[in-house]
Amino acid sequence: TFDLIVDGEVLIPYPWDAGQTFIDLYVDDEFVERQVVPLTSRENVRFRGLNLSAGQHLFRIEVDPTDDVEETNEDGNNVVGLVLDVAPGSTEPGDLVDLTIWIDTIVDTQGNDGDTLIPGVINVDYWVRVTNSKTWLRNVLVAIEIDGAPAETQRIDLVTAEGEDFVSSGRFILNLPRGQYVFTVIVDPENEIEEEFEHNNEDSRTVTLDPEANSSIFDLDPACCSAIVMVALIATMSIIGQYSQRRQRRAQQTMVAETVEYPSSTYGGSDLEPSTVTFHSTPRDPSKVPTSLDDQWTVQSMDDTMVSRYGLDGSDSSSAERITMYRAPPAMPKERYKATNLSCPRCNGRDIVVFPDGSAKCQSCKKIFYPGRRYG
């Protein structure tokens, strides 16, 4: 039984941002196995458990067989071959044991298993197998490294039989922040056990920890969604009710329109058209409105009827006092007309507009003057 290892740094000279490709193994022109290779990693690729008979065998390894990755050089450097000569009897187990370790799963607290997980507690599960051992192996040292630095160690007992081999599993519990990490598990890192092979004593895997790795953890329960919808409906109905009440109050307080007509006036022998102005005032009792300038401020006593009418809070005796201020009607708006018998004292222009206050404005030079005055 043989393990074939492909150097990851030769396979992918530099890591990519994302994506993956495949690597196929052929032995004697027969397809054996295909493995997925992340383009973000430069880890070694291992083909385990190759049973070869005595004699020469042709190995062919092909990278990106489906041409999914766009490359600068596609002229044959994706295929490599080698010839292995297996001597008779070399497949028989030797006198030494052989330890093999591999990572089973790497999961986060949400149970996600993949190349991108959520930061926090990370569980790294692994398996260890020993072959050609006639008895149990106890207190076998297993270590884990993070980015090449030792992190934790533990000892396991290989006492569970699986055919002629003994196996055991273990778990490293880590607490890591956001980032990208390379986890490497190693069995017998201090070479306490003499083995047949040493190259299969470790296994690596690259994992990225990202808080947004799995947005599905925020999925809401249907009952929770129903409660949220009900709360939203209640809030909407409350807002609509408040808006309706506000409109009713505004309708009750609508201003009463009053129309005032000002008498006509003359200027320069030309009559000005009567001006009509519409303004609003709060409805009130006519007998309570001041009618002269001398009576601008008055203190008036209100009975129960007026309190109810004007919405004031009365005392126990059902009376209240209020202060009212006389408001003069709005000023008459300016009416202007175009004069035909005037000229500008500055530019002698004839395009003159006259205003009710007696002033005039030249539309050519914009001078404002009063007709009849002498300008030096």
C-alpha positions as CSV (number, residue, x, y, z in Angstrom):
1,T,0.0,0.0,0.0
2,F,1.4,3.4,-1.0
3,D,0.5,7.0,-0.5
4,L,1.2,9.5,-3.3
5,I,1.8,13.1,-2.2
6,V,1.7,16.1,-4.6
7,D,3.6,19.2,-3.4
8,G,1.1,22.0,-3.1
9,E,3.6,24.8,-3.6
10,V,4.5,23.3,-7.0
11,L,0.9,22.6,-7.8
12,I,-0.3,26.1,-7.2
13,P,2.7,28.5,-7.3
14,Y,0.7,31.4,-5.7
15,P,-2.7,31.4,-4.0
16,W,-5.7,32.8,-5.8
17,D,-8.5,34.9,-4.2
18,A,-11.2,32.2,-4.8
19,G,-12.2,29.2,-6.8
20,Q,-11.2,25.6,-7.1
21,T,-9.9,23.0,-9.6
22,F,-9.4,19.3,-9.8
23,I,-6.5,16.9,-9.9
24,D,-6.8,13.5,-11.4
25,L,-4.5,10.4,-10.8
26,Y,-4.0,7.7,-13.4
27,V,-2.1,4.5,-12.8
28,D,-1.1,2.5,-15.9
29,D,-3.5,4.7,-17.9
30,E,-6.4,3.8,-15.6
31,F,-8.3,6.5,-13.7
32,V,-7.9,6.0,-10.0
33,E,-9.1,9.1,-8.1
34,R,-10.1,12.8,-8.5
35,Q,-9.6,15.3,-5.7
36,V,-10.8,18.9,-5.3
37,V,-8.0,21.5,-4.9
38,P,-8.9,25.0,-3.5
39,L,-7.0,27.7,-5.4
40,T,-6.7,29.7,-2.1
41,S,-4.5,27.0,-0.6
42,R,-1.0,25.6,-1.3
43,E,-1.4,22.5,0.8
44,N,-0.1,19.1,-0.3
45,V,-2.5,16.8,-2.0
46,R,-2.4,13.2,-0.8
47,F,-3.7,10.1,-2.6
48,R,-3.9,7.4,0.1
49,G,-4.0,3.6,0.0
50,L,-2.7,2.8,-3.5
51,N,-2.4,-1.0,-3.8
52,L,0.3,-1.8,-6.3
53,S,1.6,-5.2,-7.4
54,A,5.2,-6.0,-8.1
55,G,6.6,-4.5,-11.3
56,Q,6.7,-1.1,-13.0
57,H,3.8,1.2,-12.8
58,L,3.2,4.4,-14.8
59,F,1.7,7.3,-12.7
60,R,0.1,10.3,-14.5
61,I,-1.2,13.3,-12.6
62,E,-3.3,15.9,-14.5
63,V,-4.3,19.3,-13.0
64,D,-7.4,21.2,-14.2
65,P,-8.5,18.4,-16.6
66,T,-11.7,20.3,-17.5
67,D,-9.9,23.6,-18.2
68,D,-12.0,25.6,-15.7
69,V,-9.0,27.8,-14.7
70,E,-7.8,30.3,-17.3
71,E,-4.0,30.1,-17.4
72,T,-1.2,31.9,-19.2
73,N,0.4,28.6,-20.2
74,E,-1.8,25.7,-21.3
75,D,1.0,23.9,-23.3
76,G,1.3,20.7,-21.4
77,N,2.6,21.8,-18.0
78,N,-0.7,20.6,-16.4
79,V,0.3,16.9,-16.8
80,V,3.2,15.1,-15.1
81,G,4.2,11.4,-15.2
82,L,6.5,9.1,-13.3
83,V,7.5,5.5,-13.3
84,L,7.6,3.5,-10.0
85,D,9.3,0.1,-9.8
86,V,7.7,-2.0,-7.1
87,A,10.0,-4.8,-6.0
88,P,8.6,-8.2,-5.2
89,G,7.5,-8.5,-1.6
90,S,7.6,-4.8,-1.0
91,T,3.9,-4.7,-0.5
92,E,4.1,-7.0,2.5
93,P,4.0,-5.2,5.9
94,G,7.3,-4.7,7.6
95,D,8.2,-5.2,11.2
96,L,7.4,-1.6,12.2
97,V,4.0,0.0,12.9
98,D,2.7,2.8,10.8
99,L,0.6,5.7,12.1
100,T,-1.7,7.7,9.9
101,I,-3.7,10.8,10.9
102,W,-6.3,12.8,9.0
103,I,-8.7,15.7,9.7
104,D,-12.3,14.5,9.7
105,T,-14.4,17.7,10.2
106,I,-13.9,21.3,11.3
107,V,-17.1,22.8,12.5
108,D,-18.3,26.0,14.3
109,T,-20.9,26.4,17.0
110,Q,-23.6,26.5,14.4
111,G,-22.7,23.1,13.1
112,N,-21.3,24.5,9.8
113,D,-18.6,22.4,8.1
114,G,-16.7,23.9,5.2
115,D,-13.9,26.3,4.2
116,T,-15.7,29.4,5.7
117,L,-17.0,29.3,9.3
118,I,-18.2,31.7,12.0
119,P,-15.5,33.0,14.4
120,G,-15.6,31.7,18.0
121,V,-15.4,28.1,19.2
122,I,-14.1,25.8,16.5
123,N,-14.0,22.0,16.8
124,V,-11.3,20.1,14.9
125,D,-12.1,16.4,14.7
126,Y,-9.5,13.9,13.6
127,W,-8.9,10.2,13.2
128,V,-5.7,8.2,13.8
129,R,-5.0,4.7,12.4
130,V,-2.2,2.4,13.3
131,T,-1.3,-0.6,11.0
132,N,0.9,-3.6,11.5
133,S,0.5,-3.4,15.2
134,K,0.1,-6.6,17.2
135,T,-1.2,-4.9,20.2
136,W,-2.9,-1.7,21.4
137,L,-1.0,1.6,21.5
138,R,-1.6,3.9,24.4
139,N,-0.7,7.5,25.3
140,V,0.0,8.4,21.6
141,L,0.8,12.1,21.4
142,V,-1.3,14.2,19.0
143,A,-0.6,17.9,18.4
144,I,-2.3,20.7,16.5
145,E,-0.6,23.7,14.9
146,I,-2.2,26.9,13.8
147,D,-0.3,28.6,11.0
148,G,2.7,26.5,11.8
149,A,2.8,27.5,15.5
150,P,2.1,24.8,18.2
151,A,-1.3,25.3,19.8
152,E,-2.4,22.3,21.8
153,T,-1.5,18.6,22.5
154,Q,-3.4,15.6,23.8
155,R,-2.8,11.9,24.1
156,I,-5.1,9.1,22.8
157,D,-5.3,5.3,23.1
158,L,-5.5,3.3,19.9
159,V,-7.6,0.4,21.3
160,T,-10.6,0.2,18.9
161,A,-10.0,-2.6,16.3
162,E,-11.0,-2.1,12.7
163,G,-10.0,-5.2,10.8
164,E,-6.3,-5.8,11.5
165,D,-5.8,-2.1,12.4
166,F,-6.5,0.0,15.5
167,V,-8.2,3.4,15.2
168,S,-9.1,6.3,17.5
169,S,-10.6,9.7,17.2
170,G,-10.1,13.0,19.0
171,R,-11.1,16.6,19.0
172,F,-9.4,19.9,19.6
173,I,-11.6,22.8,20.8
174,L,-10.2,26.2,19.8
175,N,-11.5,29.7,20.3
176,L,-10.4,32.0,17.4
177,P,-11.3,35.4,16.1
178,R,-12.0,36.4,12.5
179,G,-9.3,35.6,10.0
180,Q,-7.8,32.8,7.8
181,Y,-6.0,29.9,9.5
182,V,-4.2,26.7,8.5
183,F,-4.9,23.9,10.9
184,T,-2.3,21.0,11.0
185,V,-2.8,17.9,13.1
186,I,0.3,15.8,13.8
187,V,0.5,12.3,15.3
188,D,3.7,11.4,17.2
189,P,5.3,14.8,16.6
190,E,8.2,14.0,18.9
191,N,8.9,10.7,17.2
192,E,8.3,8.6,20.3
193,I,7.2,5.7,18.2
194,E,9.5,4.1,15.5
195,E,7.4,3.8,12.3
196,E,7.6,2.3,8.9
197,F,6.7,5.7,7.3
198,E,6.8,9.2,8.6
199,H,5.3,11.2,5.8
200,N,1.7,10.4,6.7
201,N,1.9,11.6,10.2
202,E,0.2,15.0,9.6
203,D,-2.7,16.5,7.7
204,S,-3.6,20.2,7.1
205,R,-6.6,22.2,6.1
206,T,-7.2,25.9,5.5
207,V,-10.3,27.6,7.0
208,T,-11.6,31.2,6.9
209,L,-13.5,32.6,9.9
210,D,-16.0,35.2,8.8
211,P,-18.9,36.6,10.9
212,E,-21.1,36.6,7.8
213,A,-20.1,33.0,6.7
214,N,-23.7,31.7,7.1
215,S,-26.5,34.2,7.0
216,S,-29.0,31.4,7.5
217,I,-28.4,31.5,11.2
218,F,-30.6,34.6,11.3
219,D,-33.6,32.8,9.8
220,L,-36.7,33.6,11.9
221,D,-39.1,31.1,13.2
222,P,-42.5,31.2,11.5
223,A,-44.2,32.0,14.9
224,C,-41.8,34.9,15.4
225,C,-42.6,36.2,11.9
226,S,-46.4,36.0,12.6
227,A,-45.9,38.0,15.8
228,I,-43.8,40.7,14.0
229,V,-46.5,41.0,11.3
230,M,-49.3,41.4,14.0
231,V,-47.3,44.1,15.8
232,A,-46.7,45.9,12.5
233,L,-50.5,45.8,11.7
234,I,-51.4,47.1,15.1
235,A,-48.9,49.9,14.8
236,T,-50.2,50.8,11.3
237,M,-53.8,50.9,12.5
238,S,-52.8,53.1,15.4
239,I,-51.1,55.6,13.1
240,I,-54.1,55.6,10.7
241,G,-56.4,56.3,13.7
242,Q,-54.3,59.1,15.0
243,Y,-54.2,60.7,11.5
244,S,-58.0,60.4,11.2
245,Q,-58.5,62.1,14.6
246,R,-56.1,64.9,13.6
247,R,-58.0,65.5,10.4
248,Q,-61.3,65.7,12.3
249,R,-59.9,68.2,14.7
250,R,-58.5,70.3,11.9
251,A,-61.9,70.2,10.1
252,Q,-63.6,71.5,13.3
253,Q,-61.1,74.3,13.5
254,T,-61.4,75.3,9.9
255,M,-61.0,79.1,9.4
256,V,-64.0,81.0,8.2
257,A,-63.2,82.9,5.0
258,E,-64.2,86.6,5.0
259,T,-64.2,88.8,2.0
260,V,-63.4,92.5,2.3
261,E,-63.8,95.0,-0.6
262,Y,-61.8,98.2,-0.5
263,P,-63.2,101.3,-2.2
264,S,-61.7,102.5,-5.4
265,S,-59.1,105.2,-5.5
266,T,-57.8,107.5,-8.2
267,Y,-54.3,108.5,-9.2
268,G,-53.4,110.8,-12.0
269,G,-56.9,111.0,-13.2
270,S,-57.1,107.2,-13.7
271,D,-59.4,105.1,-11.6
272,L,-58.0,102.0,-9.9
273,E,-60.2,98.9,-9.9
274,P,-61.7,98.0,-6.5
275,S,-59.4,95.5,-4.7
276,T,-60.9,92.4,-3.2
277,V,-58.9,90.6,-0.4
278,T,-59.8,87.3,1.3
279,F,-58.4,86.6,4.7
280,H,-59.3,84.2,7.5
281,S,-60.1,84.8,11.2
282,T,-61.1,82.6,14.0
283,P,-64.9,82.6,14.5
284,R,-65.9,84.4,17.7
285,D,-68.9,86.1,19.3
286,P,-69.4,89.4,17.4
287,S,-70.5,91.1,20.7
288,K,-67.1,90.3,22.2
289,V,-64.9,91.6,19.4
290,P,-63.3,95.1,20.1
291,T,-64.6,97.8,17.7
292,S,-62.2,100.7,18.3
293,L,-58.5,101.3,18.7
294,D,-59.0,102.5,22.2
295,D,-60.4,99.1,23.1
296,Q,-57.5,96.9,21.8
297,W,-57.1,94.9,25.1
298,T,-60.1,93.9,27.1
299,V,-60.8,91.3,29.8
300,Q,-64.0,89.5,29.2
301,S,-66.0,87.2,31.4
302,M,-67.2,84.0,29.8
303,D,-70.1,81.9,30.8
304,D,-70.6,78.2,30.5
305,T,-71.8,78.5,27.0
306,M,-68.7,80.3,25.8
307,V,-66.4,78.0,27.7
308,S,-68.0,75.1,25.9
309,R,-68.0,77.0,22.6
310,Y,-64.3,77.9,22.6
311,G,-63.0,74.8,24.3
312,L,-61.5,76.5,27.4
313,D,-61.1,74.7,30.7
314,G,-63.4,76.5,33.2
315,S,-63.2,76.6,36.9
316,D,-65.7,75.1,39.4
317,S,-67.9,78.2,39.0
318,S,-68.0,77.5,35.3
319,S,-66.4,80.8,34.3
320,A,-63.1,81.9,32.8
321,E,-61.4,84.9,31.6
322,R,-59.6,85.5,28.3
323,I,-57.6,88.3,26.8
324,T,-58.4,89.3,23.2
325,M,-56.4,91.6,21.0
326,Y,-57.8,93.7,18.2
327,R,-56.5,92.8,14.8
328,A,-56.7,95.3,12.0
329,P,-57.7,94.1,8.6
330,P,-54.8,93.3,6.2
331,A,-53.3,96.2,4.3
332,M,-54.7,96.9,0.8
333,P,-52.4,95.3,-1.8
334,K,-50.6,97.5,-4.2
335,E,-52.2,98.0,-7.6
336,R,-50.1,99.5,-10.4
337,Y,-50.8,100.7,-13.8
338,K,-48.8,101.8,-16.8
339,A,-48.7,105.6,-17.3
340,T,-48.8,107.1,-20.8
341,N,-48.2,110.7,-19.9
342,L,-45.0,110.4,-17.9
343,S,-41.3,110.3,-18.8
344,C,-38.3,109.2,-16.8
345,P,-36.2,112.2,-15.4
346,R,-33.0,110.2,-15.9
347,C,-33.3,108.5,-19.3
348,N,-36.5,110.2,-20.6
349,G,-38.0,106.8,-21.2
350,R,-41.7,106.4,-21.6
351,D,-42.1,102.9,-20.2
352,I,-43.3,104.1,-16.7
353,V,-45.3,102.1,-14.1
354,V,-47.2,104.0,-11.4
355,F,-48.0,102.6,-8.0
356,P,-50.9,103.5,-5.6
357,D,-48.5,105.2,-3.1
358,G,-47.6,107.8,-5.8
359,S,-44.3,106.4,-6.8
360,A,-43.3,105.5,-10.3
361,K,-40.7,103.3,-11.8
362,C,-38.9,103.4,-15.1
363,Q,-38.8,100.0,-16.7
364,S,-35.7,101.0,-18.8
365,C,-33.2,102.3,-16.2
366,K,-35.2,101.1,-13.1
367,K,-35.2,104.5,-11.5
368,I,-37.9,105.1,-8.9
369,F,-39.3,108.7,-8.7
370,Y,-42.3,110.7,-7.7
371,P,-44.1,112.6,-10.6
372,G,-44.4,116.3,-9.9
373,R,-41.2,116.6,-7.9
374,R,-38.2,118.5,-9.3
375,Y,-35.0,116.5,-9.6
376,G,-31.7,118.5,-9.9
